[in-house]
Amino acid sequence: MHMRQKSLFLAAYACSGMAALIYEVNWTRLLTLYVGHSTAAASTVVAAFMGGLALGSVLGGRVAPRLTVQQCLYAYISLECFAALIAVVMPYELQVVTPLLGRSYRDGAGGALFLAIRVLSCAAVVTVPAVAIGATFPMVVRWFVDARDHPGRAGGELYAANTAGASAGALAAGFVLIPALGVRGATLVGVAASGLAALGVLMVVRGGTGEAVAQSRPRSPARPRRGPAESYERQWLAPVALGISGFAALMCEIVWTRVVSLVAGPTTYAFSATVTAFIGGITLGSALGSRVAGRTRRPALWLAAALTWAAIAASWASTLAGGYLPRLIAHQVTASPGRFRQVLLRYAVAAALMLPAAAGLGAAFPLALAMAGTGQPRVARRFSVVNAVNTLGAIAGSLVAGFLAIRSLGLQDTVRVVSALLILDGLVVITWGRLSKNARLVGFVATAAAVAVLIRVPRWDRALLASGAYKYAAYLEDEDDLESALTAGQLLYDRDGAASTVSVKRLTGALSLAIDGKIDASNAGDMLTQKLLAHLPLLLHPDPHEVCVIGLGSGVTLGSALLHPIARADVLEISPEVVEASRYFAADNRNALEDPRTHLIVGDGRSHLLLSSRSYDVIISEPSNPWMAGVAALFTREFFTAVRARLRPGGLICQWAHAYDITDGDLRSIVATFSSVFPDSTMWLIGESDVLLVASTGPLDSHIADLARRWQRPGIAADLSTVSALEPFALWSLFAGGPEEMKRYGTGAAIQSDDRMALEFSAPRALSSGAASGNASTLLQLLGPQGGPPVIRLARARAGATEWRHRGAMLLAESEHATAYDAYAKASSLDPHDPAALDGLVKTAVASHKETPALDVLKSLHRMHPRVPAILIATSKLLAASGFTEQAIAAARDACDIEPVEPAALEQLASIFGDVGDADQLATVVEKLQRVQPDVARTRYYAAAVRFIRGQAAEALQLSQQAIALDPRYASAHNLVGAIHASLGQQKDARNALLTALRLNPRDSAPYLNLGLLELTANNRAAAAGYFAEALSLMPATILSSVDLPAPFSPTQACVSPSRTAKLTPPSARTAPKDL
């Protein structure tokens, strides 16, 4: 064989591998759109594909020995062309099997029947072309290997070429082809690669490489015949070794894909990077292994070495995955946020950690082939059997990992199982392979070393892995305390599922539910959005009976939907772990899953709409962000079309989208896609973060007007009041556009489709760049002062200070500080005597870094209303929060001059003097307060603070307890009691009082700080670190670092003023998204 012919043949086979991987990726994407994006569905598709490869390898191995060499090459060409043809017609085949899937689905109750039909459908669609692809291996082996004296080396070269092409295919499909060309375009590229493979082999055939050429190949010196023992070894040992390694390899790949998603972010790039790196490692290993196989007389020894190396490398990667890797990524995110190339680098680094193990697994293949065959006539058949067993092992590994191991054992212990299996595999080869005593002894020593490495792998830092460092580290200020800030709080639930890792954390009194570290729901800043997802469409519907909720999350949306007079609520949740985690929010969702009207379906929401025959009055779609892998399928035209098909006449859809971490073009594309299916659509904007797209099968104007009447449904007003939505104006004020505005906003934007699903690839770029800070302002400008339906215009015109203050409180509760500030500013301008509006103005100004414009507003109000103490008190609070203590004192004194007995002005002065620790000035103010309001808890509290600052602990304790007697829920008084007990060395009483303060007000940093000091004094460093971390999450690192932690309790630190307005955040601090 000439070198040019050999190179041409290997290049052709590399093109075949590239085409095969492109087909596999494309077919998996296509089929999961129909059978679901669940792990079970994806595993079924992959198993059907790989099963076809194994079957094709066996069948081809039986046929190849009966053909001439030239016939094998022509058969290869035919098989390659057949696979390409099937790839082109695949979408049409899926349309044929969809009705069959629908009949077996039975509205989610299909059970085993649906699973069986899904398997059969995948087999019918995917297995046939996969058989053709699998059969190409023995055909090329027949020509390339059969007449050579080093079959292991030859087989390894083929395997290396094919996997090199596969790695290139994975890289191209995931990063270039599908984003740029869509699935159809990528398929055509795969067809072109298949055509190049067929053409290359045809050129080899036409170049005169028939049987005569095969027989005339130069032969190397004959190798010695091996004895009976080695022949026995070849019969079973090679297939067994490769079967176990195939099982371990696919488990390893699946687990590592999940690890990369967890530490670098669950985008589509995590899968692409992992598959590319893994197959690239196999390519490297098989290339090296083929060289060794062509030179060694003892392939069993090298095979055992390769397997043991893979085991050690997997353990090493596991050691880094649980601590070092997330720390590295967290610091890299902090150092260089906003650069997509840095994001890709994270994926590359995380995925590459598995490359050494993959190289060991790749080397095992040619070494096993060297054991399986020599220059015997039926080497193609032997190799095909070994290849088929390896593939069957891979199928079993993928199914066990996806259905059993990860969920039962968790990610880390599944990696342990992989390492243990590889150690066992190597031990089998060492024990049964034909080795010398010395070689066997060396093998046992290496095995012992691998076991030692496995045993010494430390447990993973689950709190750090669940922290979403890849996303949230960019919003933290102090890189030195980065890990403490990320892991602050208590991890209540942490479960590795087949598709994602789900966790529930309690931090400063709030619960949050995270998927792969990304917070998807909470009972703090997300409550308004979660409730309005249900209330808004259901209030717009005149008589809703059946509701479908896609995405359970915390269950709050479902709980709010059940307050309406509906008969049935179908809930689609793809993750069993999310269902478990939602039970931690039972108090917030009113045990929604236990309601007899709730029908929980653990499955894919899109597939349910496609395959179900049930129709609904309202469909609520609340997926995660579209930058997460698979979620973009819930933002395409085909999905919205499926939604419309399931709506009853007059039915409504409420679709969640986000205005943060998304580019202007992507958000316009979502709106344009939605409007293309629902022309009579509306858009509602919650602060600067969340967008609700609401549409019906007809116009909504009359239903918007009827919202006030339906507000009176039992339980609705009470539920909305928990998020400070106190009247219909609260909802009307969120209206951002109707059909005309949405059409204008979406003009020229791309329509999202299943074929391209561009959002899945563009959204992660926006996430890394911190895009979209201006999306909300753009949306707010759409409507204009005279825009919207008549009821919206009338509501805005009639709204007074109370309505605008209520809107501000509603948005403040949602942590939408900037838009809440605007509402409070409007309320203050309408009624400058309203202390609640002014107080809200100050709080939101500090939180949104609008201190300067807020001060200008207050100065303007003061010029127009110079005799209103409330304006001066608000000015004092703002100045104090901004660090201008003297000016704050002066403003508060001016308020006292206007109204000497105004308690609020005196309390503001007391607050300032308490914060700075000026006991004498504070005592003077307290004397006035005692004359004005002697039996008020705040007065006793400030009197206690004076005594505590002066070192009179006993009197301070008595006065603090009097304050608590007057107001048992006065958190600051409990905090002061705790600090006093701690100063007296009464640790148990101090801890109880401080914990009570936390229970009453978990958003105050002072009790956390005091508890941290208390635990540090008691030498409980771990507990102290936890409390300090929570304090750090509530107050800037610059302030916390000024606290002398090892020192005894300081009265000025313990006596945090009860009237502090907000967390003081430096203007340079980065602003985190709402889900932080």
Secondary structure by P-SEA (a helix, b strand, c coil): ccaaaaaaaaaaaaaaaaaaaaaaaaaaaaaaaaacccaaaaaaaaaaaaaaaaaaaaaaaaaaaaccaaaaaaaaaaaaaaaaaaaaaaaaaaaaaaaaaaaaccccccaaaaaaaaaaaaaaccaaaaaaaaaaaaaaaaccccccccaaaaaaaaaaaaaaaaaaaaaaaaccccccccaaaaaaaaaaaaaaaaaaaaaaaaccccaaaaaacccccccccccaaaaaaaacaaaaaaaaaaaaaaaaaaaaaaaaaaaccccaaaaaaaaaaaaaaaaaaaaaaaaaaaccccaaaaaaaaaaaaaaaaaaaaaaaacaaaaaaaaaaaaccccaaaaaaaaaaaaacaaaaaaaaaaaaaaaaaaccccccaaaaaaaaaaaaaaaaaaaaaaaaaccccccccaaaaaaaaaaaaaaaaaaaaacccccaaaaaaaaaaaaaaaaaaaaccccccccccccccccccccccccaaaaaaacccccccccccccccbbbbcccbbbbbcccccccccccaaaaaaaacaaaaaacccccbbbbcccccaaaaaaaacccccbbbbbbccaaaaaaacccccccccccccccbbbbcccaaaaaacccccccbbbbbccccccccccccccaaaaaaaaaaccccbbbbbbbbcccccaaaaaaaaaaaaaaccbbbbbbccccbbbbbbcccccaaaaaaccccccccaaaaaaaaaccccaaaaaaaccccaaaaaaaaccbbbbcccccccccaaaaaaaaccccaaaaaaaaccccccccaaaaaaaaaccaaaaaaaaaaaaaacaaaaaaaaaaaaaaaccccaaaaaaaaaaaaaacaaaaaaaaaaaaaaaccccaaaaaaaaaaaaaacaaaaaaaaaaaaaaaccccaaaaaaaaaaaaaacaaaaaaaaaaaaaacccccaaaaaaaaaaaaaacaaaaaaaaaaaaaaacccaaaaaaaaaaaaaaacaaaaaaaaaaaaaaaccccaaaaaaaaaaaaaacaaaaaaaaaaaaaacccaaaaaaccccccccccccccccccccccccccbbbbcccc
